[in-house]
Amino acid sequence: GAAAPVPKKVVTNNQVNRPERPASTSSRKSALQSSPTFNRGGQASSHQKNSVGGSKPVQRAGGKDDDKLVEMINTTIVDRSPSVRWDDVAGLDKAKQALMEMVILPTKRRDLFTGLRRPAKGLLLFGPPGNGKTMLAKAVASESEATFFNVSASSLTSKWVGEAEKLVRTLFMVAVERQPSVIFMDEIDSVMSTRLASENDASRRLKSEFLIQFDGVTSNPDDLVIVIGATNKPQELDDAVLRRLVKRIYVPLPDPNVRRLLLKNQLKGQAFKLSNHDLERLAVETEGYSGSDLRALCEEAAMMPIRELGPQNILTIKANQLRPLRYEDFRNAMTAI
């Protein structure tokens, strides 16, 4: 008979122990609330709520916030008129070929680009600044009649907790709805640099959200959404981002032939007296100039005839009386540019 009360004692011990558990959780909660990851009001951030309560609140569409984000993307990120044609981009034949195969042809002949020929969804354009990486991306969008999303670091960052991730999610959602789409991220290294231990929580979450959404787009073979990143510091990019940007194209400084083409393009519609020999000389003498440097050079040279006139004559001279540009103007401009 003495054996019977023993289990009762064990049970009562358990009963005594049970109420103590909530006390430990409440103390844990108070410790959490005082931690820096909680907001000032002692409430969990939206990211924490989402991670606790599952993904349901995140996917709730049609709310005021979602409409506001879609509107923001349509007004600030969608480039309505990337009216850059293929011919406006001088040289860069390798890059053009890759983009033709990745975006333009698949949008026109989806039936041919299936299976192994299915185009890569990620492209990285890298190389020194000012050589037409952005122009290439815009030319692709206008040639393929795709929706062009021009994303910058400033358009993705937000002072509100969780807003940046929502914006990335909405961006990809709108891109899928309005496909074929090109999401172009200029200076991608400023948003997607290598993840560090010292990095703040918001930028880490932004990167994770971008990678998740990118994977979502690439996993569906019917979606034609291409992500193009441009950078002059590819070594600073996160490995996970590099892995997803399968195609990588180096956009170099222009060679003499391309420099001559660029100079010709810039001089369209200008009165100039430059022989082919002069153009050749300029193309050789501008070694090391980028595409944007050559544009600045032409703008500087175009001011030389105006400066010769002096302020008084500028007010009275007719436009057709202005002397044409000469080789010497470019030589003088080179001292400044």
C-alpha positions as CSV (number, residue, x, y, z in Angstrom):
1,G,0.0,0.0,0.0
2,A,3.0,2.3,0.5
3,A,3.8,2.3,-3.2
4,A,0.6,4.1,-4.2
5,P,1.3,7.6,-2.8
6,V,4.7,7.8,-4.5
7,P,3.4,8.6,-8.0
8,K,1.0,11.1,-6.4
9,K,4.0,13.0,-5.0
10,V,5.6,13.0,-8.5
11,V,2.4,14.3,-10.0
12,T,2.1,17.1,-7.4
13,N,5.7,18.0,-8.1
14,N,4.9,18.3,-11.8
15,Q,1.9,20.4,-11.0
16,V,4.0,22.7,-8.9
17,N,6.6,23.0,-11.6
18,R,4.2,23.8,-14.4
19,P,3.0,27.3,-13.4
20,E,6.7,28.4,-13.1
21,R,7.1,28.1,-16.9
22,P,5.2,31.2,-17.9
23,A,7.2,33.1,-15.4
24,S,10.4,32.2,-17.3
25,T,8.8,33.1,-20.6
26,S,7.6,36.4,-19.2
27,S,11.1,37.2,-18.0
28,R,12.4,36.2,-21.4
29,K,9.9,38.5,-23.0
30,S,11.0,41.4,-20.8
31,A,14.6,40.7,-21.8
32,L,13.6,40.7,-25.4
33,Q,11.7,43.9,-25.1
34,S,14.7,45.6,-23.7
35,S,16.9,44.3,-26.5
36,P,17.9,46.7,-29.3
37,T,16.1,44.7,-32.0
38,F,12.7,45.7,-30.5
39,N,11.2,49.1,-31.3
40,R,11.0,51.8,-28.7
41,G,7.3,51.0,-27.9
42,G,8.3,47.5,-26.8
43,Q,6.5,46.0,-29.9
44,A,8.1,43.4,-32.1
45,S,9.2,44.8,-35.5
46,S,7.1,43.8,-38.5
47,H,9.9,41.5,-39.6
48,Q,9.8,39.7,-36.2
49,K,6.0,39.4,-36.3
50,N,6.2,37.9,-39.8
51,S,8.8,35.4,-38.8
52,V,6.7,34.4,-35.8
53,G,3.3,34.4,-37.4
54,G,4.3,32.7,-40.6
55,S,4.1,34.4,-44.1
56,K,0.4,35.0,-44.2
57,P,0.4,38.7,-43.1
58,V,3.1,39.4,-45.8
59,Q,1.1,38.0,-48.7
60,R,-2.0,39.9,-47.9
61,A,-2.5,41.9,-51.1
62,G,-4.8,44.7,-52.0
63,G,-4.2,46.7,-48.8
64,K,-3.6,50.5,-48.7
65,D,0.2,49.9,-48.1
66,D,0.5,47.5,-51.1
67,D,-1.4,49.9,-53.4
68,K,1.0,52.7,-52.2
69,L,4.1,50.6,-52.9
70,V,2.8,49.6,-56.4
71,E,2.1,53.3,-57.1
72,M,5.6,54.2,-55.9
73,I,7.2,51.6,-58.2
74,N,5.1,52.7,-61.2
75,T,6.1,56.4,-60.6
76,T,9.7,56.3,-59.5
77,I,11.2,53.0,-60.8
78,V,9.4,52.2,-64.1
79,D,11.2,54.1,-66.8
80,R,8.5,55.1,-69.2
81,S,10.6,56.1,-72.2
82,P,14.0,54.3,-72.5
83,S,14.1,55.5,-76.1
84,V,17.7,54.3,-76.6
85,R,18.2,52.3,-79.8
86,W,20.8,49.6,-80.6
87,D,22.6,52.0,-83.0
88,D,23.0,54.6,-80.2
89,V,25.3,52.3,-78.4
90,A,28.7,52.3,-80.3
91,G,30.8,49.2,-80.2
92,L,30.2,46.6,-77.3
93,D,29.4,43.9,-79.8
94,K,29.9,41.0,-77.3
95,A,27.5,42.6,-74.8
96,K,25.0,43.3,-77.5
97,Q,25.2,39.7,-78.7
98,A,24.6,38.3,-75.2
99,L,21.7,40.6,-74.6
100,M,20.2,39.7,-78.0
101,E,20.2,36.0,-77.0
102,M,19.0,36.7,-73.4
103,V,16.2,39.1,-73.8
104,I,15.3,40.3,-77.3
105,L,15.1,37.1,-79.2
106,P,13.3,35.1,-76.4
107,T,10.6,37.8,-76.2
108,K,10.0,37.6,-79.9
109,R,10.3,33.7,-80.3
110,R,9.4,32.0,-77.0
111,D,8.8,28.7,-78.8
112,L,12.5,28.5,-79.8
113,F,14.0,29.3,-76.5
114,T,13.0,26.4,-74.3
115,G,14.8,23.7,-72.4
116,L,18.6,24.1,-72.7
117,R,18.1,27.2,-74.8
118,R,16.1,28.9,-72.0
119,P,17.7,32.3,-71.4
120,A,19.6,33.0,-68.2
121,K,17.6,35.3,-65.9
122,G,20.6,37.2,-64.4
123,L,23.3,39.3,-66.2
124,L,26.1,41.3,-64.7
125,L,27.7,44.1,-66.7
126,F,30.9,45.2,-65.2
127,G,33.8,47.5,-66.1
128,P,35.1,51.0,-65.7
129,P,32.4,53.7,-65.3
130,G,31.0,55.8,-68.1
131,N,31.2,53.2,-70.9
132,G,27.5,52.6,-71.7
133,K,26.4,49.9,-69.2
134,T,23.2,51.8,-68.4
135,M,22.6,52.7,-72.1
136,L,22.9,49.0,-73.0
137,A,20.3,48.1,-70.5
138,K,17.9,50.8,-71.8
139,A,18.5,49.8,-75.4
140,V,17.6,46.2,-74.5
141,A,14.3,47.4,-72.9
142,S,13.3,49.5,-75.9
143,E,14.3,46.9,-78.5
144,S,12.4,44.1,-76.8
145,E,9.5,46.4,-75.8
146,A,9.9,45.2,-72.2
147,T,9.0,47.1,-69.1
148,F,12.1,48.7,-67.8
149,F,12.6,49.0,-64.0
150,N,15.5,51.3,-63.2
151,V,16.3,50.5,-59.6
152,S,18.8,52.5,-57.5
153,A,20.0,52.0,-53.9
154,S,18.1,55.1,-52.8
155,S,14.8,53.9,-54.2
156,L,15.1,50.6,-52.3
157,T,16.1,51.9,-48.9
158,S,13.5,53.1,-46.4
159,K,13.5,54.6,-42.9
160,W,10.6,52.3,-41.9
161,V,11.4,48.8,-40.6
162,G,10.4,46.1,-43.1
163,E,9.4,48.6,-45.8
164,A,12.5,47.9,-48.0
165,E,11.7,44.2,-48.1
166,K,8.1,44.9,-49.0
167,L,9.3,47.2,-51.7
168,V,11.5,44.4,-53.2
169,R,8.7,42.0,-53.0
170,T,6.3,44.4,-54.7
171,L,8.9,45.2,-57.4
172,F,9.2,41.6,-58.5
173,M,5.4,41.2,-58.3
174,V,4.8,44.2,-60.6
175,A,7.6,42.9,-62.9
176,V,5.9,39.5,-63.3
177,E,2.6,41.2,-63.9
178,R,4.0,43.5,-66.6
179,Q,6.4,41.0,-68.2
180,P,8.5,40.9,-70.3
181,S,10.4,43.0,-67.8
182,V,14.0,44.1,-67.3
183,I,15.0,45.0,-63.7
184,F,18.1,47.1,-64.0
185,M,20.2,47.7,-60.9
186,D,22.8,50.3,-61.5
187,E,25.7,50.3,-59.0
188,I,24.4,47.0,-57.7
189,D,27.5,46.7,-55.3
190,S,26.0,49.5,-53.2
191,V,22.9,47.3,-52.4
192,M,24.3,43.8,-52.8
193,S,27.8,44.0,-51.3
194,T,29.3,41.1,-49.3
195,R,27.4,40.3,-46.1
196,L,29.4,41.1,-43.1
197,A,29.0,40.4,-39.4
198,S,29.1,44.1,-38.6
199,E,26.3,44.8,-41.1
200,N,23.0,46.2,-39.8
201,D,19.9,44.1,-39.7
202,A,17.9,46.0,-42.3
203,S,20.4,45.7,-45.2
204,R,20.9,42.0,-44.4
205,R,17.1,41.4,-44.7
206,L,17.0,43.4,-47.9
207,K,19.6,41.2,-49.5
208,S,17.9,38.0,-48.3
209,E,14.5,39.2,-49.7
210,F,16.1,40.1,-53.0
211,L,17.7,36.7,-53.3
212,I,14.4,34.9,-52.4
213,Q,12.4,36.9,-55.0
214,F,15.1,36.4,-57.6
215,D,14.9,32.7,-57.1
216,G,11.1,32.8,-57.3
217,V,11.3,34.4,-60.7
218,T,14.0,32.1,-62.1
219,S,12.2,28.9,-60.9
220,N,9.2,29.6,-63.2
221,P,10.2,28.9,-66.8
222,D,7.2,30.9,-68.1
223,D,8.2,34.2,-66.5
224,L,10.3,36.5,-68.6
225,V,11.8,38.7,-66.0
226,I,15.5,39.5,-66.5
227,V,17.7,41.0,-63.7
228,I,20.6,43.1,-65.0
229,G,23.2,44.4,-62.6
230,A,25.8,47.0,-63.4
231,T,28.9,47.7,-61.4
232,N,32.5,48.9,-61.6
233,K,33.4,46.9,-58.4
234,P,32.4,43.3,-59.1
235,Q,34.8,42.1,-56.3
236,E,32.6,43.7,-53.7
237,L,29.5,41.8,-54.7
238,D,28.0,39.1,-52.4
239,D,28.8,35.5,-53.6
240,A,25.2,34.5,-53.5
241,V,24.3,37.4,-55.9
242,L,27.2,36.6,-58.2
243,R,26.0,33.0,-58.4
244,R,22.6,34.1,-59.6
245,L,23.9,36.6,-62.2
246,V,25.0,33.7,-64.4
247,K,26.1,35.7,-67.4
248,R,28.8,38.2,-66.8
249,I,30.0,40.7,-69.5
250,Y,33.0,43.0,-69.2
251,V,32.3,46.4,-70.7
252,P,35.8,47.8,-71.5
253,L,37.1,51.3,-72.3
254,P,36.5,52.0,-76.0
255,D,39.2,51.1,-78.5
256,P,40.3,53.6,-81.2
257,N,37.6,52.4,-83.7
258,V,34.8,52.7,-81.1
259,R,36.2,56.2,-80.0
260,R,35.9,57.3,-83.6
261,L,32.4,56.0,-83.8
262,L,31.5,57.8,-80.5
263,L,32.9,61.1,-81.7
264,K,31.0,60.8,-85.0
265,N,27.8,60.1,-83.0
266,Q,28.3,63.1,-80.8
267,L,29.0,65.4,-83.7
268,K,25.7,64.5,-85.5
269,G,23.7,67.7,-86.1
270,Q,26.7,69.9,-85.4
271,A,28.5,72.1,-87.9
272,F,32.1,70.9,-88.0
273,K,35.2,70.9,-90.3
274,L,36.9,67.7,-89.5
275,S,38.4,65.4,-92.1
276,N,38.5,61.6,-91.7
277,H,42.2,62.1,-91.0
278,D,41.4,64.5,-88.1
279,L,38.9,62.1,-86.7
280,E,41.5,59.3,-86.8
281,R,44.0,61.5,-85.0
282,L,41.5,62.4,-82.3
283,A,40.6,58.7,-81.9
284,V,44.2,57.9,-81.2
285,E,44.9,60.9,-79.0
286,T,42.0,60.2,-76.7
287,E,43.5,56.9,-75.5
288,G,42.1,56.0,-72.0
289,Y,39.0,58.2,-72.4
290,S,35.6,56.6,-71.5
291,G,32.4,57.1,-73.4
292,S,31.3,59.8,-71.0
293,D,34.7,61.5,-71.2
294,L,34.4,61.7,-75.0
295,R,30.9,63.3,-74.6
296,A,32.3,65.9,-72.2
297,L,35.2,66.5,-74.6
298,C,32.8,67.2,-77.5
299,E,30.7,69.5,-75.3
300,E,33.8,71.5,-74.2
301,A,35.0,71.7,-77.9
302,A,31.6,73.0,-79.0
303,M,31.9,75.9,-76.6
304,M,35.2,77.2,-78.2
305,P,33.5,79.1,-81.1
306,I,31.1,80.8,-78.6
307,R,34.0,81.8,-76.3
308,E,35.9,83.5,-79.1
309,L,33.0,85.8,-79.8
310,G,32.8,87.5,-76.4
311,P,29.6,88.4,-74.5
312,Q,28.6,91.3,-76.7
313,N,28.8,89.5,-80.1
314,I,27.0,86.4,-78.7
315,L,23.8,88.5,-78.2
316,T,23.7,89.7,-81.8
317,I,25.2,86.9,-84.0
318,K,22.8,84.6,-85.9
319,A,23.0,80.9,-85.2
320,N,24.1,80.0,-88.8
321,Q,27.0,82.5,-88.6
322,L,28.8,80.6,-85.9
323,R,32.0,79.0,-87.2
324,P,32.1,75.2,-87.5
325,L,34.1,73.1,-85.1
326,R,37.8,72.4,-86.0
327,Y,40.4,70.0,-84.9
328,E,42.1,72.7,-82.8
329,D,39.0,73.1,-80.7
330,F,39.3,69.5,-79.6
331,R,43.0,69.9,-78.9
332,N,42.2,72.8,-76.7
333,A,39.4,71.0,-75.0
334,M,41.7,68.1,-74.1
335,T,43.6,70.4,-71.7
336,A,40.4,70.7,-69.7
337,I,38.9,67.2,-70.1
